[in-house]
Amino acid sequence: MEQIEGQVGGSKDSHGNVLPVQVNSSGDLKADLSTQIAGEDLTNDVLKVEHQYSQTYVAAAGDDNVIKNAPGFLHAIILGKWVTGGTLEVSDHATTGDATIKIKLTAGATDATGFPKTIIVDAVFAVGITADITGLTDITFIWR
């Protein structure tokens, strides 16, 4: 293997001296905290994270709307239309809404404007995500 002479380095020590590039036993470059990693913005000193979710739209009211039939995370609920007296119950179950209710929303008569309305939930569901909807329409669940 041919060797290259000269000073090769990536990072600098506290005195400004260039440190040699380090490789592991396979010859791959070693990464440390001074190395940029995927998603890192060194200029602004932040790690950028992109949230990726799935969505389920439910057009009409009904029982046992399975949003996810396995453990999951409910990020948000978007209420598309207001119906006074409508209710939404979200349960921790894979097939039925008649399980442990984690979220219950009841539409009163005081907030019939400003729709659609997004409700941030950010809750973990150990079994699944199922919703019973009475009276409300046009609901979107944002989950993963």
C-alpha positions in Angstrom: 0.0 0.0 0.0 1.3 3.4 -0.9 1.8 5.9 1.9 1.1 9.6 1.5 3.4 12.0 3.2 2.3 15.3 4.6 0.1 16.6 7.3 -3.4 15.2 7.1 -6.0 16.0 9.8 -9.5 16.8 10.4 -9.9 18.4 13.8 -7.7 20.8 15.8 -6.6 20.7 19.4 -7.1 23.6 21.8 -3.9 25.2 20.6 -4.9 25.1 16.9 -2.6 22.2 16.0 -4.0 19.8 13.4 -4.7 16.4 14.8 -3.9 13.3 12.7 -6.8 11.5 11.1 -7.6 8.3 13.0 -8.8 5.1 11.5 -10.1 1.9 13.0 -8.8 -1.6 12.4 -10.9 -1.9 9.2 -9.3 1.3 7.8 -12.5 3.4 8.2 -12.3 6.9 9.6 -13.1 7.2 13.2 -15.8 9.7 14.2 -15.9 11.7 17.4 -17.8 14.7 18.7 -15.9 17.0 16.4 -17.1 15.1 13.4 -20.3 16.2 11.7 -23.0 13.5 12.0 -26.1 13.0 9.8 -28.6 15.8 10.4 -26.2 18.0 12.3 -26.1 21.7 11.5 -22.7 22.9 12.8 -23.3 26.5 11.8 -26.4 26.8 14.1 -25.2 24.1 16.6 -28.3 22.0 16.4 -29.2 18.5 15.4 -32.1 18.6 13.0 -34.8 15.9 13.5 -37.6 15.3 11.1 -40.8 13.9 12.6 -42.4 11.3 10.4 -46.0 10.2 11.1 -48.8 8.4 9.4 -52.3 9.7 9.3 -55.8 8.2 9.4 -58.8 10.2 8.3 -62.2 9.3 9.8 -65.1 11.0 7.8 -68.1 10.0 10.0 -68.9 9.1 13.6 -68.8 5.5 14.7 -67.5 3.0 17.2 -64.3 1.0 17.1 -62.4 3.0 14.6 -59.0 1.3 14.6 -56.3 3.9 14.1 -53.4 1.4 14.8 -53.8 -2.2 15.8 -50.4 -2.4 17.5 -48.5 -0.4 20.1 -48.0 3.2 18.9 -47.7 6.9 19.6 -50.5 9.4 18.9 -49.0 12.8 18.1 -52.1 14.8 17.3 -55.8 14.9 16.5 -57.2 17.3 13.9 -60.9 18.1 14.4 -62.2 19.1 11.0 -65.8 20.2 11.9 -67.5 21.3 15.1 -70.6 19.5 16.3 -72.1 20.6 19.6 -72.3 17.7 22.0 -70.1 15.4 19.9 -67.6 13.2 21.8 -64.3 11.5 20.9 -62.9 8.8 23.1 -59.4 7.3 22.2 -58.7 4.0 23.9 -55.5 1.9 24.3 -56.7 -1.2 22.5 -56.0 -2.8 19.1 -59.6 -3.6 18.1 -62.3 -2.0 20.3 -62.9 1.5 21.8 -64.3 -0.1 24.9 -61.0 -0.4 26.6 -58.8 1.9 28.7 -59.8 5.4 27.6 -56.8 7.6 27.5 -58.4 10.7 25.8 -61.9 12.0 26.0 -63.0 15.2 24.2 -66.5 16.6 24.4 -67.6 19.4 22.1 -69.4 22.1 24.1 -71.5 24.9 22.6 -68.9 27.6 23.2 -66.3 27.0 20.4 -67.9 26.6 17.0 -65.3 28.8 15.2 -61.7 28.4 14.2 -61.8 25.0 12.6 -60.0 22.8 11.7 -58.4 22.6 15.2 -55.3 20.6 16.0 -54.9 19.1 19.4 -51.4 17.9 20.3 -51.5 14.6 22.3 -48.0 13.1 22.2 -49.1 10.0 24.1 -47.8 6.4 24.0 -50.4 3.6 23.5 -49.1 0.2 24.8 -51.7 -2.0 22.9 -53.1 0.0 20.0 -55.1 3.2 19.1 -58.8 2.9 18.7 -61.4 5.7 18.7 -65.2 5.9 19.4 -66.7 8.9 17.8 -70.1 10.3 18.5 -71.5 13.2 16.5 -68.1 14.5 15.3 -67.0 14.3 11.7 -63.9 14.9 9.6 -61.3 13.8 12.2 -57.7 13.1 11.3 -55.3 11.2 13.7 -51.6 11.7 13.3 -49.7 8.7 14.7 -46.7 6.4 14.4 
